[in-house]
């Protein structure tokens, strides 16, 4: 079977641009700003290094894991020794550097985009292409993509940390103080605007499969919607400075109508579309087909599910995925590599059922157990409920042989089904991971077998963001219709419920709670859980004074010699 190819740069894009630890990278091959970025191959390698910075070393520093743990959808979980999951879940930072890997990798990515933007603009690639027009198209793609990725990294930082140091040129000083919240978002919006204006308007079905997972114009337009909603919501509901505009670096701003127009461009011209069935986005819809046995997951077989795959419009393993717009691609790992497990999807590993290796749902560490309130309050008629939440002890779910391990904390009876370990017998009858079999990987270690894409942006979000910004129900009802639900009139409450059910466990809920100003009331409950087999209660201690932000890593504050100030509530 065809092996998947990933542009994971383990030691390329090696630019030393400063004296601070968080921005330094090793120049392993003698490449520098003077000797690199001279050919299209250099730029492609450099861009691979940019995408490489999405990966972080520590699981709690991973955006989707941290955001899921902090949301009201999921509990810390894990075993008694999984203290970090419980700390993130309960807004505690005794280790001082819980989120440092996110900080470090984001600034590594920013440094690399700065170099690409500056060096590509002045490079002459004409001798590498048949025409000057093609050379210019290559430059525009590289510069636009780099601007998007710089916005992506600053947005990741801003969502978690607030205003951060802005370093937008290779020679910028590295000891600048933190910018304000508005200044940080002005930089994000300006980079996105530049990406939108620079990247080509190539419809999705004609975008080469080899570049699937990379940013394009439509992704930049979709992210402008997300950035606008987060910034205006945060300023209005958390910062008590109401606004309906997104600032730009030049002093201008973008209003709701302008951002809605970007989303309408995606809707009308991008070629992206909703999958026919929400459940076909998730790999569990493929296990019966792959194993040639409808009894492995009876529920999926009865529903006639068919995975759309994760190679874009390429239908190699499914019908073709037109909904996933921007994804983090994962491969496999090897313990012989330095940080050899960061390229496997640890959201799937850490969120899978603890202590049970079942078919088709394999074993993981049991983090991020699902809040039973979500299950109880979700309408059974909505197929996304069973399409998102995995029940244990249910034969139709492939969990009939499940048993409660004696080291599972925050046990609720529910795990997430979207990102989870999947496995089934191979032709020899040996149970192996789904992606190990699909892509022919030799190492079947249960910790290294998760090559499922993480979806940062999908088309359903474009529709729901458009409804929220315009106050209209068309996009909202398109998403509901896909789930077989009746149309509703637009209201913010209806929009909130739709996002809750459409994007459960996809790392968006926490940021929605913050921007809507719902975070202070989201945790007013107590749950009965099981901790290592003993009855216990669970309650979150969210502190409003933190304003929805996590602490600046203490080691970064020390490295700055006091230039950085700690976030409120974490001093």
N, C-alpha and C positions, 0 to 999 in steps of 0.2 A: 504494500500500500504506500502511496505517495508520502514521503516524509515532509513534515512542515518545515519551512525555512523562516528563521527569525533574524532580524537585524539587531542582535544584541552585541554591543561592542564591549568586550571585557577589558580591553586595555588600549583602545584607540581614543582619538579625540583628546589628546594629552597636552593641555595648554596650561602653563603656569602663569597665572595672571595676578598674583598678589602674595602678600606675606601672611595673611590670616589663614589659620588651619582650615576653616570651612570652605575656602575657595581654592585651595591648592590641589593640583592633581600631579601625578608623576609623569614625567616626560620619558617614557620607557624606550622610545625608538629615536630619540634625538630630533623629534619634530618640534617645531616652534612656530610662532607667528611669522617668522621670516621665511621658513622653509616649507610651510604647510599651506593649505587652502589655495593651491595654485592650479589644481586640476579638478574636473568633475568628480573623479574618484575620491579625492581628498574631501570634497564637500559631502559626498554621500557617507563616507566614513565618519566625518564630523557629526553629521545629522544622526547617525546611529548612536553616537556618544550622547547626544542630547536626549534621545528617547531612553537611553540606558539610565539616565538620572531619575526616571520615574520610579525605578526599583529602589527600595530601601532595605537596610540590613535588618532592623528589628521589626517584628510583626506589629507591635503596638505603635510603631512609627508609620505604618502603612495607612494611607488615607482611608480606604474602605473599612479596614478593621477598626481603626480608632473611631471613625464616624458611626459605625454600627454599634460599637460598645457604648458610646455616649448617648445613643438615641434611646427613646422609650420603647423601642421594639425588641431590644435584646438585653440580656443579662450578661454579667461577666463570664460565668461558667468555668469550664476547665476543671482541673483537680486542685487539691489543697496547695500544691506548689505553684500554681499559676497565679501568683500574686499580681503580676503586671496587668493581666486582663481585668482583675477586680479593681485595681487602682484606677485604670482608665474609666471603667464603668461607673465608679463612684467619685470621680473627680478628685483624685488624690495623686500627688506627685512627690513621694518621698525620695525617689531616686534622683531627682533634680534634672535628669536628662532624658526623661521618658520619650520625648518627641525629637531628640536631637538628630536622629538619622534622617527624618523628614526635612529638617532645616538644612543639614549638610548637603543632601542630594539635590534639594531645590536650588541652592546656590551654585552647586556644581553645574546643574543644567543651565542656569542663568549665565554663568561665565562662558559656557560653550556657545550659547546662542549669541552672546555679545560678539564673540570672535567671528562667528559665521556671518552675522549681519555686516560687520565692518569689512572683513576681508573679501567677501563675495561681491560687495558693491564695487570694489576697485579691481577685481580680477578680470582678466581677459580670457574667455573660454572659446573664442571664435574658432580656433584651430581644432577643437575637439568635436565640432558639430558640422553637419553639411551646410548649414546656412546661419547667417547672423541672427535671424529670427529665432531659430531653435536654441541658439546659445543664450539669447535674451530670455526666452521662456524658462530655461533651466535656472538662470539667475533669479528670475522673479519667483519661481517656485521655492527655491532655497531660502531667499530672504523672507518671503511671506510665511513660510513654514516656521522659520526661526522666530519671527515676531509672535506667531501664535504660541509657540512653545514657551517663550519668555513670559507671555501673559499667563499661560497655564501654570507655570511654576510660581509666579507671584500671586496668582489667585489661590493656589494651594496654601501658600504661606499666610495670606491675608485671612482666609477663612478660619484658620486655626489660631494664628498668633496676633492678628490685627495689623496695624501699620508696621512695616519692616524697613530695613535699610534698602534704599534704591540704588543699585549699581547697574548702569545701562550702557557702559562703555568699557572697553578693555583696560583703559588707563585711569578709570575712575578710582579715587581713593577707596580703600576697603574698610576704613574706620569711620565711616559716616554714621551719624545717629539714625535712629528709626524715623522714617517718614510718618506723617499723620495718616490716619485711615483714609481720608479723602485723597491725599496725594498718592497713596499706594494704588487706590482704585483708578485714579486718573491715568496712571502708567499702564495698568492692565487694559483699560478701555482703549487707550491710544494704540497700544500694540495690536489689539484685536482689530481695530479700525484699519490699521496699516495692513494687516494680514488679509482682511476682506478686500481691500482695494488692490492688493498685489497678486493674490493667488488667482489662477484661472478659473473660469466658470464652467468647469468640465462636469457634466452630469455623472452621477454615481455609476450607473451601469458600464460606462466606458472608462472609468478609472481603472488602471491596471491592477489586477489581483495582487501583484507583488508589492504594491504600496498600500494595501489594505491595513488599516490600523494607524496610518499616518494622517496628519491633519490636512484639511483642504478648506476651500472657501466656505463651504456649507457648515463645516464644523466650527469655524471661526464665527459665523453668523449665529449659530445655535448658542455658542458660549457667550456671545454678547447678551443674549437674552438671560442667561443664567446669572451673569455678572450684574446686569442691571437689576434684576429682581433681588439678588442678595444684598447689593449695596443699598438700594433705596429702602428695602425692608429693614436692614440692620440700622441704618441711620434714623429711620422713623421710629422703630419699635424698641430698639435697645439703647441707642445713643441719644434719644430724645431730641433729635434735630431733624424734623420731618423734611423730606425732599422727594421729588419725583423725577429728578434728573441724575444722570451719571456724568461726572466731570471728565474732562480731557486735559492733557498736559498743557495745551496752548491756551487754556482759559475758557474754551468752549465747553459744550456739554451735549449729551444725547438725551432726548426725551422719550416718552413712551411710544409716540407715533413712529419715531425713527427706528427704535429697536424692534417694534412690531413689523416694520417694513423688512428688516433683515430676516425675521422669522418667516414672513410671507414669501420671501425669495426662496428660502429652503423648501417651503411647502409647494411652491409652484414650479420650481425649476431644478431642484437638486437631483431628482430621481430616487430619493429615499422614500420608503413606504413602510407601513405597518406590516408585520408578519400576519398571516391569515389567522393564526391562533397564538395568543400570548404564550402558551405553554411550549410552543415549538421553538421559542428562543433559547430554551434551556436544555442541556445535553441529556437529561433523563428521558427526554422524548425519543431518544435514539437507541436506548439500550436493548429493547426488544428486537429491533431491526438488526443491530450489530451482532447480537448473540444468536439470531435466528430462532428465537424462542419467545413466544408471546406470554409465557407464564412467568418470565423473570420479573416483569412489572405489569401485572394484570390491568391495573388502573389505566396506564398509558395505552395499552393495547386496546382496551374497550373504547377509549376515546379516539382511537385512530390517529394518535399524535405522530408527527414526523419532523424531526429536527431540521432547522434551516441551515445548520452548519455555522462555521465561524471563519470562513474565508471570503467574506463579501459575496459578490454575485456568483462566485464559483460554487456550483452545486455538488462538489465532490462527495460530501457526506450528507447532504440534505437537499433542499429545494432552492437554496441560495438565500443569503441573509441580506435583505435590503433595509433592515431597521437599525442595525448597529452602526453608528456613525463614527465614533472614536473609541478605540479600545486599547487596553494594555495587553499586549501579546505575551504569552508565557510559553516557556519551553520546559525542559526537565533539568534536573540538577545532578550533581555528583559530589560526594563528600570529599573527593580529592581536589576539588577546586576551592580557591579562596572564596568564601561566601557562596559555596556551591548550591545552596538551597534558595537563593533569593529570586531565581528565575522560574521557580515553580509557584503556582498560585496558592499562596498560604492562606488566603481567605477560605478556599475550599478545604485545605488541610486542617486549619485550626477550628473551622466551624462544623466539621463533620462529627458524626456520632462517636462518642467516646467509648472505648473498650469493646466495640462490636464490629467485626469484619463480616458484613452481610453482603448478599447479592440482591440488588445492584448497589446498595448504599454502603460504602466501605468505611473504614475506621479513620477517625481523626482525634483531635484533642478536646472536643466538646466545649470550646469557647462559644460565646454568643448564642446561648440557648434562647429560645423565642419566648417572649412575654405571652403567657396564656390569655391575657386580656385581649390581645390582638385576635387570637383565634376565636374567643367567645363572642366578640363584638362584630366579627366579619360575617356578612350574609353568606349562608351556605350556597345560595344560588349563583354566587360569583365564582366562576371556575378558577380565578386567580388565587382564591384561598387555598384550595388543595394543590394548585400549581405552584405555590410559593412556600408552603409550610409542610414539613415532613413530620408525620406522626410515628411514634415508635409503638411496637406491638401490634401493628396492623398488617396482616398478610397481603392485602391488596396493594400495600405500599412497599412490599418487599422487606418489611421489618418484623414479620411474624416471629422470627427466632431471636428477637432482641431480648437482652436481659440487662437490668440496671447494674452497672459496675459500682464497686464500692468506693470509687474515688471520683465520682462525678459531682461537682458542686453546682448549685443553682439549677438543679434538674427540674424541668417543667413538663416533660413529655413531648416537647416540640423542638425541632431543629429547622434550619433553613434548607430549602430544597433547590434553590437556584444555583448556589455555589457550594458544592458538596462532593465528596469522594464517590466516584462511580466505577464499578467493576463488574465483570461477568466472566464466565469460562471461555478460554480461547479454544482453538480447534483441537488441542490436545486434552482439553478438559480442565486445564489449570486456570484458576481465577486470577485475572490480571486487570490492572487499571484500564479504563476505557481509552484514555489518551495514549497510554503505552502501546495499546494494540493498534489504534488508529494511525499513529505516527512511527511505529516500529522502533521505539526506544528500548535499549537493552537493559537499563537499570529499572527494575520494577519495584524498588523500595517505596513503601506506602507514603513516605514523606516527600518523595521527589517526583510523583507521577501526575501532578495536577497541571495540565497544559491548557486549561480552559481560559479563554479570554476574560478579562474583566471589562465590562462595558461602562465607560465613563459617560457616554452620551448616546442615546438612541432616539429615534424619530418620534416616539410617543411623547418624549419630553418637549420637543419642539411644539407639538400640538397643544399640550397642556400649558406651556409657558405662554403661547399666543393667546389662549383663552384668558389666562390670568392678567396679562398686560392689557388686553383690550376689553375685558369684562364681557366677553361673548362666549357662547356655549358650543360653537361649532367644533373646535378641536377637542374639547372635553367630551362631547358626545361621540366623536369619531373613536376615541379610545374606549368609551363605554360600549359602543356598538361592537367593537372587536371582541369584547368580553361577553357579548350577548345580552347586555343590559339595556333597559329602556332609556330614552333620552331624558334629560332634566334641564330645567332652566338654570342659567348661570347664577351662582352665588359663590362667595369666597369659601363658605363652609363646604359646598359641594365639590369645589376644586380641591380643598384640603383632603377630603375623604378619597377623592380619586387618586391623588398623588400618594397617599398612604397605601392604597391597595395596589396601584400599578408599580410602584418602585420599592416595595418592601425589600429590605436587606441589600439594597444596591448602593448604600452609602450616601443617600440623599436626605433621609428623614431628619437627621440631626440638624443639618443646615436649614431645612425648612422650618423646623421648630424655632431656631434662633431668629431667622429673618422675619417670621410672622409674629415674633414676640410671645410665642406660646411656651417657651422653654421654662419659664418660672413655674408654670402650672402643670407641666407635663409629667412630673414625677410625684404627684400627690396621691400615692397609693402604697399599700403594703401587700406583698405576695407571700403565699405559702409555697415553699420550695423544699427540695431535699438536698442536703449537703453531705456528700459521702455516706448516703444511706440514712441519715438522721433528719427528722423533721426540723425545719428552720423557717425563719421569715427573712424577707428581702425587702430592702428599701433603699432608694437612692438619695444621697445627700448632695443635691445640686446646690451651689452657692451663687445667688444672683449677682453678687459683687464681682464675679469673674466675667460677667457680660458675655458669656458664651465663648470665651477664649481660653486656650490652654497656656501654660507658662512658657516664657522664653527659656530655652535651655540655660541652666546656670553656668555651664562651662563656656557658653558663648558670651554671657554677660562678663565673666572673668576675662575672657580673651579680649573683649572690647575695652578693658580697663575702665569700666563704669560708664562707657558711652551709651550703652543700652539700658533702658529702664525696664524693670519687670512689670508684667501686666497686673492690673488690680486684682486683689484677692489671692495672689500667689507670692506676695512679698515675704 
